[in-house]
Amino acid sequence: MKRGTPKGLRVLAEHVSIEVEFLRECVEHGALPAAELTEDPGTLSPAALARLRRLRRLCRDLDLDVFAGSIIVELLEQLEALRRDRDRPRRGDPDER
């Protein structure tokens, strides 16, 4: 990412109350796609916003860098998807009565 702060990054930082430098690191490590940085922070999907807040909380609470935190968030999301899939009833499942 270029040294200057894109306007979208500054606006998003103000909108979600997260430091611009943290958001810059998120973009550099791929945790926040640069394509999602527009001048309208409302265009950030709710899922991306929740992911960003979760990542910030993990990094702050566990004193992690963004790279390590993004790996943990990715693993947590995969675990949640597996649990949802496991708990979803299957068609033709004998337990589905």
HELIX and SHEET records of a PDB file:
HELIX    1   1 LYS A    7  VAL A   16  1                                  10    
HELIX    2   2 VAL A   20  GLU A   28  1                                   9    
HELIX    3   3 ALA A   34  GLU A   36  5                                   3    
HELIX    4   4 PRO A   41  THR A   43  5                                   3    
HELIX    5   5 PRO A   46  LEU A   62  1                                  17    
HELIX    6   6 VAL A   66  ASP A   87  1                                  22    
END                                                                             
